[in-house]
Each structure stands twice: as structure tokens, then as C-alpha cells.
Amino acid sequence: LLQFLTDNSMPTHLTKEQQAALKRKSRYFIILNDQLYKNNKDNPNRPIRVVKKREVEDILHHLHLDPLARHFSIDETY
């Protein structure tokens, strides 16, 4: 997807059906500052950054360590 959005070229290993699906899917994504973003239908001016698999654990770790992200009591959790 990133390759197609960057230079409009298709990976050669894809079937015609997969290429068509990639073209359809690409309508919902954009490249900004060399990062892949999904268009945000709720707020078009704020696209949603697509996170790489290797970034997920680090992001979740930092979100849980943030003092503002903690639950103050069990009642707040449930």
C-alpha cells in the first residue's frame, strides 16, 4: 500500500484481483511526511497515523505509564 501510494507502482507478485483491491483500499489512505495515514471520516483535517507492528508494544507501554492514563479506583475501571 505504501509503495502504491508513493510511486503508483504495483507489487509484481499480486494477482489482478489483489491489485484491484489494493487500488480500492488506497482511496482511504494518504502519505504525509513519509508516514502512512488513514483518512479520518469523523474529522477529515486530522488523519489517523497507521502504526507499524513493531511500534505497538512501545506505544502501549508509554500510554500505560502516563500518569493521566491510569485508573484512580476499581469503580473507574468498571
C-alpha positions in Angstrom: 0.0 0.0 0.0 2.8 2.4 0.9 4.6 1.6 -2.3 1.5 2.2 -4.4 0.7 5.5 -2.7 4.3 6.7 -3.0 5.0 6.0 -6.6 1.8 4.5 -8.0 3.5 1.1 -8.8 2.0 -2.3 -8.0 4.0 -5.1 -6.4 4.6 -7.7 -9.1 3.5 -10.7 -7.1 -0.1 -9.6 -6.8 -2.9 -11.1 -8.9 -5.1 -8.8 -10.9 -7.8 -9.1 -8.2 -5.4 -8.2 -5.5 -4.2 -5.2 -7.5 -7.8 -4.0 -7.9 -8.4 -4.5 -4.2 -5.2 -2.5 -3.4 -6.4 0.3 -5.6 -9.8 0.4 -3.9 -8.2 0.3 -0.4 -5.7 3.1 -1.3 -8.6 5.6 -1.5 -8.7 5.6 2.3 -5.0 6.3 2.9 -2.6 9.2 2.4 1.2 9.8 2.8 2.2 12.8 5.0 5.9 13.4 5.9 6.8 9.9 4.8 4.2 8.4 7.2 1.1 6.4 6.2 -2.2 7.8 7.5 -5.8 6.6 7.2 -8.4 9.3 6.3 -10.5 10.2 9.3 -14.1 10.3 8.3 -15.1 12.0 11.6 -12.5 14.7 11.2 -11.0 15.0 7.7 -8.5 17.5 8.9 -6.9 15.0 11.3 -5.9 11.8 9.6 -5.1 8.8 11.7 -1.5 7.6 11.6 -1.1 3.9 10.8 1.1 2.3 13.3 3.7 -0.3 12.4 3.5 -3.7 14.2 6.9 -3.1 15.8 5.7 0.2 17.3 2.6 -1.2 19.0 4.2 -2.5 22.2 6.2 0.7 22.7 3.1 2.9 22.2 1.0 0.8 24.6 3.8 0.8 27.2 4.1 4.6 27.1 0.3 5.0 27.2 0.0 2.9 30.3 2.9 4.7 32.1 1.5 8.1 31.6 0.1 9.5 34.9 -3.0 10.7 33.1 -3.8 7.3 31.7 -4.2 5.5 35.0 -7.4 4.4 36.7 -7.9 6.0 40.0 -10.1 3.3 41.5 -11.7 0.0 40.5 -15.0 1.9 40.1 -13.4 3.9 37.4 -12.3 0.8 35.6 -15.7 -1.0 35.6 
